[in-house]
């Protein structure tokens, strides 16, 4: 059973305490729910402390609920028990990134690539980490390797589109997004990526059309709402722009700062 599947199973078990926990409300119940679920994964470890998968599963769960130092320690133990556990390296790398340990995060992803140099997923994961660190050239280089190993993976084409867009390589980014949409038509994340490319190109009508299509599939898509707001503002539709931007900020208060990092401002 995968870590994700075990987490889902654990959540289903923990949901069984809903009636008991109903007396608690709001944040108190969330804390109670999280503790019970954590105890459930701890039981797996106590039953078999040499089970690397059990440690890894709790690592993933604790990273989800924000207990990052404990999550990292669980992944440490998982790797100690199974040194070739590549997913534990990838997840520990992302935990380390969230802890501000960028060099250690990259080291974990480098190790994963070294263990599986012919696995496109390793390069895609490291590319994603480089994107988060705003290392555009490295992100693109890893996406290039992933595209050779898995040329029909639409997520990779979208990821390289995004990296190239943020690096200002707009024509190449547009080609990547178009290929991603050829492989997986109308995929909302790729539509959002291509809309950003169009927005940065000044092709506002096409940007709005892609944002519309993405929002139709995911009405609470903060990135698409904010991007559409910027495009509408640049078209002179101040009322529509304000509505979109305010909706986006309610969903994600940090969305404006994200677009500044993308090189896009309201003006």
Secondary structure, 3 states (H helix, E strand, C coil): CCHHHHHHHHHHHHHHHHHHHCCCCHHHHHHHHHHHHHHHHHHHHHHCCCCHHHHHHHHHHHHHCCCHHHHHHHHHHHHHHCCCCHHHHHHHHHHHHHCCCHHHHHHHHHHHHHHCCCCHHHHHHHHHHHHHCCCHHHHHHHHHHHHHHCCCCHHHHHHHHHHHHHCCCHHHHHHHHHHHHHHCCCCHHHHHHHHHHHHHHCCHHHHHHHHHHHHHHCCCCHHHHHHHHHHHHHHCCHHHHHHHHHHHHHHCCCHHHHHHHCCCCCC
